[in-house]
Amino acid sequence: MSGHASAAEQTDPTSWPTAVANPGYAGDTGEFPQLTEDDIRGLTYVGLRPRDGGHASVAGTLPYQVAEKRPADPIFVGEYEERLVKVLSRYPDRQAALLPALHIAQEIRGHLSAETMDEVAERLQLPPAYVRGVATFYTMYNLGQVGKYLIQVCTNISCNLCGGDAVFEAFLDATGADAGAVSDNGLWTVMEVECLGACGFPTVVQINDRFFENVRPEDVPAILARLT
Ligand code: FES
């Protein structure tokens, strides 16, 4: 599978791979016999979402956050203001663009503090109470600080049946973090989450904006080593 896309590649639509039909489930690669099982459902991440939200199919699913957070930076300036303008152009009104605007804020700041929510409200000219109500409703927004790497382990039914709890414990052991808290070195926050929508590939783990599939407890040290 392809490696890490550079920042330039992520924002250049001409560099994105050509979409093909889903080649199938493990062991049945259909019309793509050259693909191995590892190619399809290997232990590497599935893919990166374009950071500018530029691809129509991911307009509503901007990355949740990146590892290089800059909590002291303003939110909507430079490339981030450009991204917001692009997002706003896709929605009928500012209210409808609130979720992606909050994602951008979280990407930069790492979490949505009350002050951050107020900044988003001001930029979108929405009532601060409305923005706080929306932001606190969705679990994908962090209302408190998280580590450089936010590790979300699915322990919902499909992943649970395939050892999700053991994977969760393995991440806690390997990072030394308490569940939901930032580790002492500031690197890790490990939390259990509900279904990540990839139930065919349990156990599924999302680390910042990447998906890891088929994760087993014994895979955890190698995954962490890749990140640091
Ligand atoms: S149950 Fe884990 S991804 Fe759906």
Boltz pocket constraint, residues with backbone or C-beta under 6 A from the ligand:
constraints:
  - pocket:
      binder: B
      contacts: [[A, 154], [A, 155], [A, 156], [A, 157], [A, 158], [A, 159], [A, 160], [A, 194], [A, 195], [A, 196], [A, 197], [A, 198], [A, 199], [A, 200], [A, 202], [A, 204]]
      max_distance: 6.0
